[in-house]
Each structure stands twice: as structure tokens, then as C-alpha cells.
Amino acid sequence: MPKKRKIILLIFLVVLFLPEFAQIPVQGATARDWNAESFWYEPWGKSGVHKGIDIFGKKTTPILSTTYGVVVFKGELSLGGKVVLALGPKWRLHYYAHLDSDDVFIGQPLSVGTKIGALGDSGNAKGKPAHLHYSMLTMVPYLWRIDSSTQGWKKMFFLDPASIIQP
């Protein structure tokens, strides 16, 4: 492997293990704009349990990157509507769903507060109050989090965003 690629790979790995410095992804939102008890709430539609938090606000309010990272997916999904997925520190994926619009491209580097898109009601949120469904997943399984709750085995991947973005 050429020296330049090794350096880039080393920088990439170091950055992924640095602290997140996470912030609330909806501009101007506070902890009062979501229900911290909604993570892993059930019953929750087709998904069974709610694997994130919904942060409410005015439609088209800017959605900002909670941490630094890189955009790995953007597109449309049936439930999430317009979505953006970013890989951030600690090998965590940050999932932003129900967007009205997105302002990023795949491969785009993000810093804390980079505009990702705008708050909306796309996907299965159509006709409901505008909100961001925000989920965090770890690519490194946390096996000790598995429990006997509904879909409890998935808790090794899904993290409670409210515990990380609390102001």
C-alpha cells in the first residue's frame, strides 16, 4: 500500500475513535422537543419498537450533523422517506429520517453542525407533525446490551440518542 494511502487510512481510523462532541440535530431544538422515553417504545407500527427518537419542530427547519463524519447514504426509503446516513466517530451510524430535503452528497465530510437537510414529514410521517427521526447504530456490537425485551437482541446495535445528545 502506498505511503499516502496508509496515512489517509490512519487518519480515518484515528478520527473514528475520537469523542463525538454530539449536538441536537434540529436547529434550535431543546430536550423538550422530544420524548426521551420514546426510545425502544412499543408497540410502534411496522417496526415493532421505536429504535430512535423523534425531534419535533417547524417544517423546513435546518437539520444539522450531530457530529463529524462522512455521508455514506442518502435517498428515499418507504418508512423513513428522505433519509441521510452518516458514519461518525466510534464506528457509529447516524440516521436522519423524514427529511423535507437533503443538502449533502455521498462521501461528503461532515463537521459538527454541517447542514444535512430540512425537517419534514416524508415516508410514514406523511400527514403527521414535522419531525426528525434520529437513530444511532454502532457497527461494533455491544453484546452486554442484549435483553429479553421485544427485539432485545437488536439493542446491541441501536443506541439511545437522547443519552448522547442531551444538552
C-alpha positions as CSV (number, residue, x, y, z in Angstrom):
1,M,0.0,0.0,0.0
2,P,1.4,3.4,-0.9
3,K,2.5,5.7,1.9
4,K,-0.2,8.3,1.1
5,R,-3.0,5.7,1.4
6,K,-1.6,4.4,4.7
7,I,-1.6,8.0,6.1
8,I,-5.2,8.6,4.9
9,L,-6.3,5.2,6.4
10,L,-4.5,6.0,9.7
11,I,-6.2,9.5,9.9
12,F,-9.6,7.9,9.1
13,L,-9.2,5.3,11.9
14,V,-8.0,7.8,14.5
15,V,-10.9,10.2,13.7
16,L,-13.4,7.4,14.1
17,F,-12.2,6.7,17.6
18,L,-12.2,10.3,18.9
19,P,-15.0,11.7,21.0
20,E,-18.3,12.6,19.3
21,F,-19.0,16.1,20.6
22,A,-22.6,15.4,19.8
23,Q,-25.2,18.1,19.5
24,I,-29.0,18.1,18.9
25,P,-29.6,17.7,15.1
26,V,-32.6,20.0,14.8
27,Q,-31.6,23.6,14.8
28,G,-32.9,25.5,17.8
29,A,-34.4,22.3,19.4
30,T,-34.0,21.5,23.1
31,A,-34.6,18.3,25.1
32,R,-38.2,19.5,25.4
33,D,-38.8,18.8,21.7
34,W,-38.6,15.0,22.0
35,N,-39.8,12.4,24.4
36,A,-36.7,10.7,25.9
37,E,-38.9,7.7,26.8
38,S,-39.7,7.0,23.1
39,F,-36.5,5.1,22.5
40,W,-37.4,1.4,22.4
41,Y,-41.0,2.2,23.0
42,E,-43.5,-0.4,21.9
43,P,-45.8,-1.1,20.1
44,W,-44.5,1.1,17.3
45,G,-46.1,0.4,13.9
46,K,-44.4,-1.9,11.4
47,S,-41.1,-1.7,13.1
48,G,-42.4,-3.1,16.4
49,V,-40.3,-0.9,18.7
50,H,-39.1,2.7,18.2
51,K,-35.4,2.5,17.6
52,G,-34.7,6.2,17.9
53,I,-36.2,9.5,19.0
54,D,-38.4,11.9,17.1
55,I,-37.4,15.5,17.4
56,F,-40.3,17.9,16.5
57,G,-40.1,21.3,15.0
58,K,-41.3,23.6,12.2
59,K,-41.2,22.1,8.7
60,T,-38.0,23.1,6.8
61,T,-36.1,23.9,10.0
62,P,-32.4,23.0,9.3
63,I,-31.2,19.5,10.2
64,L,-27.5,19.7,11.3
65,S,-24.9,17.0,11.7
66,T,-24.8,15.8,15.3
67,T,-21.1,15.1,15.0
68,Y,-18.3,14.9,12.4
69,G,-18.2,12.0,9.9
70,V,-18.9,11.2,6.3
71,V,-22.2,10.7,4.4
72,V,-22.5,7.0,3.4
73,F,-26.1,7.0,2.0
74,K,-28.8,9.4,1.0
75,G,-32.0,8.5,-0.7
76,E,-35.7,7.5,-0.2
77,L,-36.9,4.6,1.9
78,S,-40.6,3.6,2.3
79,L,-40.8,4.2,6.1
80,G,-38.1,6.8,6.5
81,G,-38.9,8.9,3.5
82,K,-36.0,11.1,2.6
83,V,-33.0,9.9,4.7
84,V,-29.4,10.5,5.2
85,L,-27.0,8.1,6.8
86,A,-23.6,9.2,8.1
87,L,-20.7,7.3,9.6
88,G,-19.2,9.1,12.6
89,P,-16.8,8.6,15.4
90,K,-16.6,5.2,17.3
91,W,-17.9,3.5,14.1
92,R,-21.4,4.8,14.7
93,L,-24.0,5.3,12.1
94,H,-26.3,8.4,12.4
95,Y,-29.6,8.0,10.7
96,Y,-31.7,11.1,9.8
97,A,-35.2,10.3,8.5
98,H,-38.4,12.1,7.4
99,L,-36.5,15.0,5.8
100,D,-38.2,17.5,3.6
101,S,-34.9,17.9,1.6
102,D,-31.3,16.9,1.9
103,D,-28.3,19.1,1.2
104,V,-25.5,16.6,1.1
105,F,-23.7,14.1,-1.2
106,I,-22.4,10.6,-0.7
107,G,-18.8,10.9,0.5
108,Q,-19.2,14.4,1.9
109,P,-17.2,15.0,5.0
110,L,-19.3,16.5,7.9
111,S,-18.3,18.6,10.8
112,V,-20.5,19.2,13.9
113,G,-23.3,21.5,12.7
114,T,-23.0,20.9,9.0
115,K,-26.4,21.4,7.4
116,I,-27.7,18.0,6.3
117,G,-31.2,18.9,5.1
118,A,-34.5,20.3,6.3
119,L,-37.1,19.0,8.8
120,G,-40.1,17.3,7.1
121,D,-42.8,14.6,7.2
122,S,-41.7,12.3,4.4
123,G,-42.2,8.5,4.4
124,N,-44.6,7.1,7.0
125,A,-44.6,10.5,8.8
126,K,-46.7,12.0,5.9
127,G,-49.7,13.9,7.4
128,K,-48.1,13.9,10.9
129,P,-46.3,16.9,12.6
130,A,-42.9,17.6,11.0
131,H,-40.1,15.8,12.9
132,L,-36.8,14.2,12.5
133,H,-36.5,10.5,13.3
134,Y,-32.9,10.2,14.6
135,S,-31.3,6.9,15.3
136,M,-27.8,5.9,16.2
137,L,-26.3,2.4,15.5
138,T,-23.0,1.0,16.4
139,M,-21.1,-1.2,13.9
140,V,-19.2,-2.7,16.9
141,P,-21.9,-4.8,18.7
142,Y,-22.4,-4.1,22.4
143,L,-23.3,-7.6,23.4
144,W,-23.9,-6.7,27.1
145,R,-27.0,-4.6,26.0
146,I,-29.0,-7.6,24.7
147,D,-32.0,-8.3,26.8
148,S,-35.3,-10.2,26.7
149,S,-37.5,-7.2,25.6
150,T,-39.2,-7.2,22.2
151,Q,-36.3,-7.3,19.6
152,G,-33.9,-7.0,22.6
153,W,-31.1,-8.6,20.6
154,K,-31.1,-5.5,18.4
155,K,-30.1,-3.4,21.4
156,M,-26.5,-4.5,20.8
157,F,-26.6,-2.2,17.7
158,F,-29.1,0.6,18.5
159,L,-28.0,3.3,20.9
160,D,-30.3,5.7,22.7
161,P,-29.6,9.1,21.0
162,A,-31.1,11.0,23.9
163,S,-28.3,9.9,26.2
164,I,-25.7,11.2,23.8
165,I,-27.2,14.5,22.5
166,Q,-28.6,15.7,25.9
167,P,-27.6,19.4,26.3
